[in-house]
Amino acid sequence: MLRSLFSGITGLRAHQTMMDVTGNNIANVNTAGYKASQSVFEDTLSQMLTAAGAPQNGKAGTNPAQVGLGVRVAAVNTNFNQGAPQNTGRSTDLMINGDGFFVVRNGGENLYTRAGSFSFDANGVLGNADGGVVQGWMAGPGGVLNTNATPTDVKLAVGTLLPPTETTKMTVAGNLPADSTTATTTPITMSETVFDPQGNKISLTLSFTKVDPTHWDVTASDGTTTTTATNLAFNADGSGPATPSTISFAAGALSGITIDLSGVTSFAGSTTAGIQSQNGSALGELQSFTISPDGTLIGVFSNGNKQALAQIAMASFNNPPGLEKAGGSMYRSTVNSGIPQLGTAGSGGRGGLQGGSLEMSNVDLAQEFTNLIIAQRGFQANSKVITTSDQLLNDLVNMKQ
């Protein structure tokens, strides 16, 4: 039987595989996070007709004479080049700018994906369309994240509360007018809402009364208790910081609150002194959230505070093309992909996250259509080899007639 007949068959099989790969790429041209594949051919073992001969006795050497036995598919490689972004406007849609994969728990197995189309389910668990659960780290008290721990399910429960914070510090800054007369000066008052350990609101009023050209009395009141804390002294030129630069009250609801006065001055002119900030807050209910480029889910609460709630985990591999496709735009680690290196987005060579966008397929349609032509012509050429070999065999059989 002619060797060319079998070579032609291997050519048909190889180019059929090339068509399969190309067709799959075109089918997934709009699949978020899809990475195109490429078929690689190599020749098979060749049959030796004549071995190579060494030069000797004045004769030149001879080259080996071999006849190839066809072609085979050596590999189907995955192209992990970055895909183009597509804006979706959904806050839970995430795109990786750079290398890395999302970690998704599917049953008892962790899989990896570039498709960041996620959403929260009825239990507040962040997952994908197939029910896989996104992995990351949940924040502890105070929004503390431990990214060295083992990742768990990312969950953002409805009704999440932020405990109240007791006011322990208040900052006052601005100018007290040095050119006001001591006898007729009306106390300069300012008010601010502060909070006790249970989150109850307390209206705190501070009053500054001029005593002499460089001294002011400071009085604090919570509505029921009024305390004059100290005599506030400035330099002769009215500059600060005042002495003392911080004061504390020990009476009633004001107990434990330290007031920072280091930013107060006493120059002639306008009155600008006022309460700049206080560090307490009431009980807060989760209103919304944002996802930062490093994958941190930041909750926005009704009391105006923000706090980290969770952080999405990312995985990187030494050899991403060594990953095994597991369906559903997922990949599974193999012995040749390397062990997944878990970490946060934007660290360890991992790309940052872009919210409200998805990474589109990196399939190049122009290249795929060209591959279609190449595969078709290759298939046709190999089929001609088979039909020509058949004609030769037919001629050989007909010689007996």
C-alpha positions as CSV (number, residue, x, y, z in Angstrom):
1,M,0.0,0.0,0.0
2,L,1.3,3.5,-0.8
3,R,2.7,5.5,2.1
4,S,1.3,8.6,0.5
5,L,-2.2,7.2,1.2
6,F,-1.6,7.1,4.9
7,S,0.2,10.4,4.9
8,G,-2.8,12.0,3.3
9,I,-5.0,10.5,6.0
10,T,-2.9,12.1,8.7
11,G,-3.1,15.4,6.9
12,L,-6.9,15.2,6.8
13,R,-7.0,14.5,10.5
14,A,-4.6,17.3,11.4
15,H,-6.4,19.9,9.3
16,Q,-9.7,18.7,10.7
17,T,-8.3,19.4,14.2
18,M,-7.2,22.8,13.0
19,M,-10.7,23.4,11.7
20,D,-12.1,22.3,15.1
21,V,-9.8,24.7,17.0
22,T,-10.5,27.6,14.6
23,G,-14.3,27.0,14.7
24,N,-14.2,26.9,18.5
25,N,-12.4,30.2,18.5
26,I,-14.9,31.8,16.2
27,A,-17.8,30.4,18.3
28,N,-16.4,32.1,21.4
29,V,-15.6,35.5,19.8
30,N,-18.0,37.2,22.2
31,T,-17.3,35.0,25.3
32,A,-16.1,37.2,28.2
33,G,-12.6,36.2,29.3
34,Y,-12.1,33.6,26.5
35,K,-8.6,33.0,25.4
36,A,-8.0,31.8,21.8
37,S,-6.3,28.5,21.0
38,Q,-3.8,27.7,18.3
39,S,-3.0,24.3,16.7
40,V,0.6,23.4,16.2
41,F,1.6,20.7,13.7
42,E,4.7,18.5,13.5
43,D,5.8,15.7,11.2
44,T,5.7,12.1,12.4
45,L,8.5,9.6,12.4
46,S,10.1,9.1,9.0
47,Q,10.9,5.8,7.4
48,M,14.6,5.3,6.7
49,L,15.4,4.1,3.2
50,T,19.2,4.7,3.3
51,A,21.2,5.5,6.3
52,A,23.8,8.3,6.2
53,G,27.3,7.3,5.0
54,A,30.6,8.7,6.3
55,P,33.3,10.1,4.0
56,Q,36.0,7.4,3.5
57,N,38.6,6.2,1.0
58,G,38.4,9.4,-1.0
59,K,34.6,9.1,-1.4
60,A,32.2,11.8,-0.2
61,G,29.7,11.1,2.5
62,T,26.1,10.4,1.7
63,N,23.0,11.8,3.4
64,P,20.2,9.7,4.8
65,A,17.3,9.0,2.5
66,Q,14.0,9.2,4.5
67,V,10.3,9.2,3.5
68,G,7.9,11.0,5.9
69,L,4.9,9.2,7.2
70,G,2.6,12.2,7.7
71,V,1.7,14.9,10.1
72,R,0.2,15.1,13.6
73,V,-1.0,17.8,16.0
74,A,1.8,18.5,18.4
75,A,-0.1,20.9,20.7
76,V,-3.1,23.2,21.0
77,N,-1.7,26.3,22.7
78,T,-3.7,28.9,24.5
79,N,-3.0,32.6,23.9
80,F,-3.3,34.5,27.2
81,N,-2.9,38.0,25.7
82,Q,-5.1,40.7,27.2
83,G,-8.6,41.1,25.8
84,A,-10.3,44.4,25.1
85,P,-12.4,46.0,27.8
86,Q,-16.2,46.2,27.5
87,N,-18.0,48.6,29.8
88,T,-21.1,47.1,31.4
89,G,-21.9,49.6,34.2
90,R,-22.5,46.7,36.7
91,S,-20.6,47.3,39.9
92,T,-20.0,43.5,40.3
93,D,-18.5,43.1,36.9
94,L,-14.7,43.0,37.2
95,M,-11.9,43.0,34.6
96,I,-8.3,42.1,35.3
97,N,-5.8,44.6,33.8
98,G,-2.8,42.4,33.4
99,D,-1.9,38.9,34.6
100,G,-3.8,36.8,37.0
101,F,-7.0,34.9,37.6
102,F,-10.1,35.0,39.8
103,V,-10.4,32.1,42.2
104,V,-13.8,30.4,42.2
105,R,-14.9,27.5,44.3
106,N,-16.9,25.0,42.4
107,G,-18.0,22.3,44.9
108,G,-14.9,21.2,46.7
109,E,-12.5,22.4,44.0
110,N,-10.9,25.7,43.3
111,L,-11.0,26.7,39.7
112,Y,-9.6,29.8,38.0
113,T,-11.1,32.2,35.5
114,R,-10.6,35.5,33.7
115,A,-14.4,36.0,33.3
116,G,-15.4,38.5,36.0
117,S,-19.2,38.6,35.5
118,F,-20.2,38.2,39.1
119,S,-23.3,38.9,41.2
120,F,-24.6,38.5,44.8
121,D,-27.1,35.7,45.4
122,A,-30.0,35.7,48.0
123,N,-27.5,34.9,50.8
124,G,-25.2,37.7,49.8
125,V,-22.6,35.3,48.4
126,L,-20.6,36.6,45.4
127,G,-20.6,34.1,42.6
128,N,-20.7,33.6,38.8
129,A,-23.4,32.5,36.5
130,D,-22.7,28.8,37.0
131,G,-23.0,29.0,40.8
132,G,-19.3,29.1,41.5
133,V,-18.4,31.1,44.6
134,V,-15.7,33.8,44.4
135,Q,-12.9,33.4,47.0
136,G,-11.3,36.1,49.1
137,W,-10.8,37.3,52.6
138,M,-13.5,38.6,54.9
139,A,-12.6,41.6,57.1
140,G,-12.5,41.4,60.8
141,P,-13.6,44.0,63.4
142,G,-12.5,47.5,62.3
143,G,-12.2,46.4,58.7
144,V,-8.9,44.6,59.3
145,L,-8.0,42.2,56.4
146,N,-5.6,39.2,56.8
147,T,-4.6,38.3,53.3
148,N,-2.2,35.6,54.7
149,A,-5.1,33.5,55.8
150,T,-6.7,30.8,53.6
151,P,-9.3,32.4,51.3
152,T,-13.0,31.8,52.0
153,D,-16.3,32.7,50.3
154,V,-16.8,36.4,49.7
155,K,-20.1,37.4,51.3
156,L,-21.8,40.8,51.6
157,A,-24.9,40.2,53.7
158,V,-27.9,42.5,53.5
159,G,-28.3,44.4,56.7
160,T,-24.7,44.5,57.6
161,L,-24.2,46.9,60.5
162,L,-21.2,49.1,61.5
163,P,-21.1,49.4,65.3
164,P,-21.2,52.8,66.8
165,T,-17.9,54.5,67.8
166,E,-17.5,56.6,70.9
167,T,-16.2,60.1,70.5
168,T,-12.8,60.3,72.1
169,K,-11.2,63.1,70.1
170,M,-12.3,66.5,68.7
171,T,-10.3,69.0,66.7
172,V,-10.8,72.8,66.9
173,A,-9.0,75.2,64.6
174,G,-9.2,78.8,63.5
175,N,-8.7,82.2,64.9
176,L,-10.1,83.8,68.1
177,P,-10.1,87.7,67.7
178,A,-7.4,89.3,69.9
179,D,-8.8,92.8,69.3
180,S,-12.1,92.2,71.1
181,T,-12.5,94.0,74.5
182,T,-12.4,91.8,77.6
183,A,-15.3,93.5,79.4
184,T,-17.8,93.4,76.5
185,T,-16.8,90.3,74.7
186,T,-19.6,87.9,73.9
187,P,-18.4,84.3,74.3
188,I,-17.6,82.6,71.0
189,T,-19.6,79.4,70.9
190,M,-19.6,76.4,68.6
191,S,-21.5,73.1,68.7
192,E,-21.0,69.6,67.4
193,T,-22.8,66.3,67.8
194,V,-20.7,63.6,69.6
195,F,-21.5,60.0,70.5
196,D,-21.4,57.9,73.6
197,P,-20.3,54.2,73.6
198,Q,-23.9,53.1,72.7
199,G,-24.1,55.5,69.8
200,N,-26.4,58.0,71.5
201,K,-26.1,61.5,70.1
202,I,-24.9,64.2,72.5
203,S,-24.9,67.9,71.6
204,L,-21.6,69.4,72.8
205,T,-21.2,73.1,73.0
206,L,-17.8,74.9,73.4
207,S,-17.6,78.5,74.6
208,F,-14.4,80.7,74.4
209,T,-14.5,83.8,76.7
210,K,-11.6,86.3,76.6
211,V,-10.0,86.9,80.0
212,D,-7.1,89.2,79.0
213,P,-5.1,90.0,75.8
214,T,-3.5,86.6,75.6
215,H,-5.8,84.3,77.6
216,W,-9.2,82.7,77.0
217,D,-11.4,80.5,79.2
218,V,-12.8,77.4,77.6
219,T,-16.2,76.1,78.8
220,A,-17.9,72.9,77.6
221,S,-21.5,71.8,78.0
222,D,-23.5,68.7,77.1
223,G,-26.8,70.4,78.0
224,T,-26.9,69.2,81.6
225,T,-23.3,69.6,82.8
226,T,-21.2,72.7,82.2
227,T,-17.5,72.6,82.9
228,T,-14.8,75.3,82.6
229,A,-11.7,73.3,81.8
230,T,-8.8,75.6,81.7
231,N,-7.3,79.0,80.9
232,L,-6.1,79.0,77.3
233,A,-2.9,81.0,76.8
234,F,-1.3,82.3,73.5
235,N,2.0,83.9,72.7
236,A,2.2,87.6,73.0
237,D,1.9,87.9,69.2
238,G,-1.2,85.8,69.2
239,S,0.4,82.8,67.5
240,G,-0.1,79.2,68.5
241,P,0.0,76.5,69.5
242,A,-2.0,77.5,72.5
243,T,-1.1,76.3,75.9
244,P,-2.3,73.7,76.7
245,S,-2.6,72.4,73.2
246,T,-5.1,69.7,74.3
247,I,-7.7,69.7,77.0
248,S,-9.9,67.0,78.5
249,F,-13.2,67.1,80.4
250,A,-14.1,64.6,83.1
251,A,-17.7,65.6,83.8
252,G,-20.8,63.8,82.7
253,A,-21.1,62.8,79.1
254,L,-18.0,64.8,78.2
255,S,-15.8,62.3,80.1
256,G,-13.0,60.9,78.0
257,I,-13.2,63.4,75.1
258,T,-9.9,65.1,74.3
259,I,-10.0,68.4,72.4
260,D,-7.1,69.3,70.2
261,L,-6.5,73.1,70.2
262,S,-3.1,73.1,68.5
263,G,-4.6,74.7,65.4
264,V,-6.2,77.7,67.3
265,T,-4.6,81.2,67.0
266,S,-5.5,84.6,68.5
267,F,-4.8,87.4,66.1
268,A,-6.6,90.6,65.6
269,G,-9.3,90.4,63.0
270,S,-12.0,88.0,62.0
271,T,-13.4,85.0,64.0
272,T,-12.8,81.8,62.2
273,A,-12.5,79.3,65.1
274,G,-14.7,76.2,64.7
275,I,-14.9,72.5,65.3
276,Q,-13.2,70.7,62.4
277,S,-13.8,67.1,63.2
278,Q,-14.7,64.5,65.8
279,N,-14.0,60.7,65.6
280,G,-17.3,59.3,66.8
281,S,-20.2,57.9,64.9
282,A,-23.7,56.4,65.4
283,L,-24.8,52.9,64.3
284,G,-24.5,52.5,60.6
285,E,-26.4,50.4,58.1
286,L,-24.8,49.2,54.8
287,Q,-26.1,51.4,52.0
288,S,-23.8,50.6,49.1
289,F,-20.4,49.3,48.2
290,T,-17.5,49.9,45.9
291,I,-14.7,47.7,44.7
292,S,-11.2,49.2,44.6
293,P,-8.5,48.3,42.1
294,D,-6.9,46.0,44.7
295,G,-10.1,44.0,45.0
296,T,-11.2,45.4,48.3
297,L,-15.0,45.6,48.8
298,I,-15.6,48.9,50.7
299,G,-19.0,49.3,52.4
300,V,-20.6,52.8,52.5
301,F,-22.8,53.1,55.7
302,S,-25.7,55.3,56.6
303,N,-23.6,57.1,59.3
304,G,-21.3,58.4,56.5
305,N,-18.4,56.0,57.3
306,K,-16.7,53.6,55.0
307,Q,-15.0,50.3,56.0
308,A,-13.4,47.4,54.2
309,L,-15.7,44.4,54.2
310,A,-13.8,41.8,52.1
311,Q,-11.0,41.5,49.5
312,I,-11.1,39.3,46.4
313,A,-8.3,36.8,46.0
314,M,-6.2,36.5,42.8
315,A,-4.1,33.7,41.6
316,S,-1.0,33.7,39.3
317,F,0.8,30.8,37.7
318,N,4.4,30.3,36.4
319,N,3.0,28.8,33.2
320,P,-0.6,29.9,32.4
321,P,-0.7,27.9,29.1
322,G,-0.3,24.8,31.2
323,L,-3.7,25.2,32.7
324,E,-6.5,22.8,31.7
325,K,-9.8,24.2,30.4
326,A,-12.6,23.0,32.6
327,G,-15.6,24.5,30.8
328,G,-17.6,27.5,31.8
329,S,-14.7,29.8,31.1
330,M,-12.8,28.1,34.0
331,Y,-9.3,26.6,34.2
332,R,-7.9,23.9,36.4
333,S,-4.3,23.8,37.5
334,T,-2.1,21.0,36.2
335,V,1.4,19.6,37.0
336,N,2.8,21.9,34.3
337,S,0.9,25.1,35.2
338,G,2.6,25.4,38.5
339,I,1.1,25.8,41.9
340,P,-1.3,28.8,42.2
341,Q,0.2,31.7,43.9
342,L,-2.5,33.5,45.8
343,G,-2.5,37.2,46.6
344,T,-4.1,40.5,46.1
345,A,-4.7,42.4,42.8
346,G,-1.9,44.7,41.9
347,S,0.8,42.7,43.8
348,G,3.2,40.0,42.9
349,G,2.9,40.6,39.2
350,R,-0.9,40.3,39.3
351,G,-3.0,42.9,37.4
352,G,-5.3,45.4,39.0
353,L,-9.1,45.3,38.8
354,Q,-11.4,47.5,36.8
355,G,-15.0,47.7,38.1
356,G,-18.0,48.0,35.8
357,S,-16.1,46.3,32.9
358,L,-15.5,42.8,31.5
359,E,-12.6,41.5,29.5
360,M,-13.7,40.4,26.1
361,S,-12.4,37.5,24.1
362,N,-9.0,37.9,22.5
363,V,-10.0,36.1,19.3
364,D,-8.7,37.9,16.2
365,L,-11.4,37.3,13.6
366,A,-9.2,38.3,10.7
367,Q,-6.6,35.7,11.8
368,E,-9.3,33.1,12.4
369,F,-10.8,33.6,8.9
370,T,-7.3,33.2,7.4
371,N,-6.8,30.0,9.4
372,L,-10.1,28.8,7.9
373,I,-8.7,29.2,4.4
374,I,-5.4,27.6,5.4
375,A,-7.2,24.6,7.0
376,Q,-9.6,24.3,4.0
377,R,-6.7,24.3,1.5
378,G,-4.7,22.0,3.5
379,F,-7.6,19.6,3.8
380,Q,-8.3,19.8,0.0
381,A,-4.6,19.2,-0.8
382,N,-4.4,16.1,1.4
383,S,-7.7,14.8,-0.1
384,K,-6.0,15.1,-3.5
385,V,-3.1,13.1,-2.3
386,I,-5.5,10.3,-1.2
387,T,-7.4,10.4,-4.6
388,T,-4.2,10.4,-6.6
389,S,-2.8,7.5,-4.5
390,D,-6.1,5.7,-5.2
391,Q,-5.7,6.3,-8.9
392,L,-2.2,4.9,-8.8
393,L,-3.4,1.8,-7.0
394,N,-6.2,1.5,-9.5
395,D,-3.7,1.7,-12.4
396,L,-1.6,-1.0,-10.7
397,V,-4.5,-3.4,-10.3
398,N,-5.6,-2.7,-13.9
399,M,-2.2,-3.8,-15.2
400,K,-3.3,-7.4,-14.8
401,Q,-6.2,-6.9,-17.2
